[in-house]
Amino acid sequence: MGARHAVVAGGGIGGLAAAVALNRRGWRVTVCERAPVLTGIGAGIVLAPNALRALDSIGLGPEVWAGEALAGAVGLRTPDGRWLSRAATGAALSRHGLPARAVHRGFLIDALAAALPPGVVRLGVSVTGVEHAGGAVVARTSAGDLRADAVVAADGMRSVLRGQLFPRHPGLRHAGEAGWRAVLPGIGPPARSAAETWGRGERFGTVPLVDGRIYLYATAATGPGTKPADHHAELTRRFGTWHHPIPALLDRLDPRNPEPVDVLHHDFHELASPLPRFHSGRVALLGDAAHAMTPNMGQGGCQAIEDAVVLAHALASDADVPAALAAYTESRHRRTTLISRRSRRIGDLARLSHPLAVSARNLAVRATPPAVTSRALDTVLGWQPPSGPASTGVRA
């Protein structure tokens, strides 16, 4: 009997991680990515300890992530520069065994793609639907049908396959915010440490990447579809008087500079109502397709990587695929739902704009000891990849 075949819909971080994990488990994998090229659209991503352990378990260990880990202090500040909370990044090393690393999404995509055999990724091919056929599942694609033992729906926040499998689910909800992202070359005013500054319904964050570049992001409480005509002007209006080095960093986003920097802007959406499960028959949903969450904890990509590892572990045994996917749902549903809700609550706090509410929030953050904050993150960052025989769960 030949190797079992999985079709992965989507060549983003979650889809490629699933492809690598399944390939390491002996599966033959086909990744269908609708874009003509693999690209890490976006900016930076912080690989927290839980994501780094997951990647290490599929052969992408520390040697892949060249460069320095996050250095200095990580914490929250006010627009005038005062610290609300601050923790040395070395605390993460002592608490979780390894520090977080921030990389460009394109670097992560390239590393995952390089770990796959040639010919696995089919570019310019979209998966438009699935159909169960006896002991198999057929992926309908723009290049023809693909018969498989399992399909992994990693087709993103606006997943076509999620809509087919769960047509009564309410789908995405606007989270009340929009965000800007950019990556600056590693020259000029630096961002010496990762920090986020909270104002009244606005945030600004800086994260040094391992390659020396600087990842910037900003958020503002807005309604859906609100898009400024000039992003640099809007960011300067909102954040230009905030503490050093924010004004100098914003100057480097001026489109009149000799080497303009791309600024991305997008509304925040989430699956506020969890799906009833992350599988249907021989189809599993993964990452944003399964549990799109707000970016307030920086765990969206990390949870997709965890999904990939757990899914491959569940499918490693010779048990039937639907039972293995039921076990995958059982392993992932509660954890991702709790993290999504926690991220939403952080966003609710960050969007506060009334002066009294903001003052009360800041006092509460400042009064919380760093050790308490660290312990609260243990269940997120302390996650360990599954080991031993895969559970087959209960058929669903």
Secondary structure as UniProt FT lines:
FT   STRAND          5..9
FT   HELIX           13..24
FT   TURN            25..26
FT   STRAND          28..33
FT   STRAND          44..47
FT   HELIX           49..57
FT   TURN            58..59
FT   HELIX           62..64
FT   STRAND          73..77
FT   TURN            79..80
FT   STRAND          83..88
FT   HELIX           90..96
FT   STRAND          101..104
FT   HELIX           105..114
FT   TURN            118..119
FT   STRAND          121..123
FT   STRAND          127..133
FT   TURN            134..135
FT   STRAND          136..141
FT   TURN            142..143
FT   STRAND          144..148
FT   STRAND          150..153
FT   TURN            157..158
FT   HELIX           160..165
FT   TURN            167..168
FT   STRAND          173..184
FT   STRAND          195..198
FT   STRAND          202..208
FT   TURN            210..211
FT   STRAND          214..221
FT   TURN            224..225
FT   HELIX           231..239
FT   TURN            240..241
FT   TURN            244..245
FT   HELIX           246..251
FT   TURN            252..253
FT   TURN            255..256
FT   STRAND          264..270
FT   STRAND          279..280
FT   TURN            281..282
FT   STRAND          283..285
FT   HELIX           288..291
FT   HELIX           295..297
FT   HELIX           300..314
FT   HELIX           321..350
FT   HELIX           355..367
FT   HELIX           370..376
FT   HELIX           378..381
//
